[in-house]
């Protein structure tokens, strides 16, 4: 129980800090993006994963009545091209998830299999939460003025990730993680 409280306290602290520095984070994220793009580390992700995600976003968005034209690096929505780059796939969410793993497993006496299951479950969750985040942006862009999609993209998506992580850790502690048998 103590471990769970520490994990949730750490998540809450991350949420508070994130809310306090969100405007600075958006600016800093743009700076980091430019550095990575200048080094060229993004090319494989941009050429392989982005086209796959664009097709997935197109399919899921179509379930909400959104008709869009998919391209390898974005989509055409209501006559406007919306770029989808490697930076939009949610590496920030993955980073925050990895930080919570360190906090969540520290001091716990969980067996290796249950830790592995929790990590896989979390990675799948991060993948889906980021995919659904992209779908929400496309749906907002399709039905509302672009400002709504931009605000959601820049600010609300981070909060959605933190809320997912609260749910992930609650579920992991309750149903996935198993204490090692002492003996």
C-alpha positions as CSV (number, residue, x, y, z in Angstrom):
1,X,0.0,0.0,0.0
2,X,2.9,2.4,0.8
3,X,4.4,1.7,-2.7
4,X,1.0,2.6,-4.3
5,X,0.7,5.8,-2.4
6,X,4.2,6.8,-3.4
7,X,3.5,6.1,-7.1
8,X,0.2,8.0,-7.1
9,X,1.9,10.9,-5.2
10,X,4.6,11.0,-7.9
11,X,2.0,11.0,-10.6
12,X,0.1,13.8,-8.9
13,X,3.4,15.7,-8.6
14,X,4.1,15.2,-12.3
15,X,0.6,16.4,-13.2
16,X,1.0,19.5,-11.0
17,X,4.4,20.3,-12.4
18,X,3.1,19.6,-16.0
19,X,0.2,22.1,-15.5
20,X,2.6,24.7,-14.1
21,X,5.1,24.5,-16.9
22,X,2.8,23.5,-19.8
23,X,3.3,26.8,-21.8
24,X,7.1,26.5,-21.3
25,X,7.0,22.8,-22.1
26,X,5.3,23.5,-25.5
27,X,8.0,26.0,-26.4
28,X,10.8,23.7,-25.1
29,X,9.3,20.7,-27.0
30,X,9.6,22.8,-30.2
31,X,13.2,23.5,-29.4
32,X,13.9,19.7,-28.8
33,X,12.1,18.8,-32.0
34,X,14.4,21.1,-34.1
35,X,17.5,19.6,-32.5
36,X,16.4,16.0,-33.3
37,X,15.3,17.0,-36.8
38,X,18.7,18.6,-37.4
39,X,20.5,15.5,-36.3
40,X,18.3,13.3,-38.4
41,X,17.2,10.8,-35.7
42,X,13.6,11.0,-36.8
43,X,13.9,9.8,-40.4
44,X,13.1,6.1,-39.8
45,X,10.1,6.9,-37.6
46,X,8.8,9.5,-40.2
47,X,9.2,7.0,-43.1
48,X,8.0,3.9,-41.5
49,X,5.7,4.5,-38.5
50,X,4.0,7.8,-39.4
51,X,2.4,6.4,-42.7
52,X,1.1,3.4,-40.7
53,X,-0.4,5.7,-38.0
54,X,-1.9,8.0,-40.6
55,X,-3.8,5.0,-42.0
56,X,-4.9,3.9,-38.5
57,X,-6.1,7.5,-37.7
58,X,-8.0,7.6,-41.0
59,X,-9.8,4.3,-40.3
60,X,-10.7,5.1,-36.7
61,X,-11.7,8.7,-37.7
62,X,-14.0,7.3,-40.4
63,X,-16.0,5.6,-37.6
64,X,-16.9,9.2,-36.4
65,X,-17.9,10.3,-39.9
66,X,-14.7,12.0,-40.7
67,X,-13.7,11.8,-44.4
68,X,-10.1,12.5,-45.0
69,X,-7.4,11.8,-47.5
70,X,-4.4,10.1,-46.1
71,X,-0.8,10.8,-47.2
72,X,2.5,9.4,-45.9
73,X,3.1,12.5,-43.8
74,X,-0.4,13.7,-43.0
75,X,-3.9,14.1,-44.1
76,X,-6.2,16.4,-46.0
77,X,-9.2,17.4,-43.9
78,X,-11.8,19.8,-45.2
79,X,-9.4,21.0,-47.9
80,X,-6.6,21.7,-45.4
81,X,-3.5,19.6,-45.1
82,X,-2.7,18.6,-41.5
83,X,0.8,17.3,-41.1
84,X,1.6,14.3,-38.9
85,X,5.2,14.1,-38.0
86,X,7.3,11.8,-35.9
87,X,7.0,14.3,-33.1
88,X,3.2,13.9,-33.0
89,X,3.3,10.2,-32.1
90,X,3.7,10.7,-28.4
91,X,7.3,10.3,-27.4
92,X,6.6,12.6,-24.5
93,X,4.0,10.2,-23.2
94,X,6.4,7.3,-23.6
95,X,9.0,9.2,-21.6
96,X,6.6,10.0,-18.8
97,X,5.5,6.3,-18.7
98,X,9.1,5.2,-18.4
99,X,9.7,7.6,-15.5
100,X,6.6,6.2,-13.7
101,X,8.0,2.7,-14.2
102,X,11.1,3.6,-12.2
103,X,8.9,5.1,-9.4
104,X,6.2,2.3,-9.6
105,X,8.6,-0.6,-9.4
106,X,11.1,0.9,-7.0
107,X,11.0,-0.8,-3.6
108,X,8.4,-3.3,-4.7
109,X,9.0,-7.0,-4.4
110,X,7.1,-8.0,-7.6
111,X,7.9,-11.0,-9.6
112,X,9.6,-10.6,-13.0
113,X,6.7,-12.0,-15.0
114,X,4.1,-9.6,-13.5
115,X,6.5,-6.6,-14.1
116,X,6.9,-7.7,-17.7
117,X,3.1,-8.0,-18.1
118,X,2.6,-4.5,-16.5
119,X,5.2,-3.0,-18.9
120,X,3.6,-4.6,-22.0
121,X,0.2,-3.5,-20.8
122,X,1.5,0.0,-20.2
123,X,3.2,0.2,-23.6
124,X,0.1,-0.9,-25.4
125,X,-1.9,1.6,-23.4
126,X,0.4,4.4,-24.3
127,X,0.2,3.4,-27.9
128,X,-3.6,3.4,-27.9
129,X,-3.9,6.6,-25.8
130,X,-1.7,8.4,-28.3
131,X,-3.5,7.0,-31.3
132,X,-6.9,8.0,-29.8
133,X,-5.3,11.5,-29.0
134,X,-4.6,11.9,-32.7
135,X,-8.1,10.8,-33.6
136,X,-9.6,13.3,-31.2
137,X,-7.5,16.0,-32.8
138,X,-8.7,15.0,-36.3
139,X,-12.4,14.9,-35.2
140,X,-12.1,18.3,-33.5
141,X,-10.4,19.7,-36.6
142,X,-13.2,18.3,-38.7
143,X,-16.2,19.6,-36.8
144,X,-15.0,22.6,-34.9
145,X,-12.8,25.6,-35.7
146,X,-9.1,24.7,-35.8
147,X,-8.3,26.4,-32.5
148,X,-10.1,23.6,-30.6
149,X,-7.8,21.0,-32.1
150,X,-4.7,23.1,-31.5
151,X,-5.6,23.7,-27.8
152,X,-6.3,20.0,-27.3
153,X,-3.1,19.0,-29.1
154,X,-0.9,21.4,-27.1
155,X,-2.4,21.2,-23.7
156,X,-5.2,18.6,-23.1
157,X,-3.3,15.7,-24.5
158,X,-0.7,15.8,-21.8
159,X,-3.4,15.7,-19.1
160,X,-5.1,12.8,-20.8
161,X,-1.8,10.9,-20.7
162,X,-1.4,11.6,-16.9
163,X,-5.0,10.5,-16.3
164,X,-4.3,7.3,-18.3
165,X,-1.2,6.7,-16.1
166,X,-3.3,7.0,-12.9
167,X,-5.6,4.4,-14.3
168,X,-2.7,2.2,-15.5
169,X,-1.0,2.1,-12.1
170,X,-4.3,1.5,-10.2
171,X,-5.0,-1.4,-12.5
172,X,-1.5,-2.7,-12.3
173,X,-1.4,-2.7,-8.5
174,X,-4.8,-4.2,-8.2
175,X,-4.7,-6.9,-11.0
176,X,-1.3,-7.4,-12.6
177,X,1.6,-7.0,-10.2
178,X,2.2,-10.0,-8.0
179,X,4.5,-10.0,-5.0
180,X,7.3,-12.6,-5.0
181,X,6.7,-15.5,-2.7
182,X,9.2,-15.3,0.1
183,X,10.7,-18.5,1.1
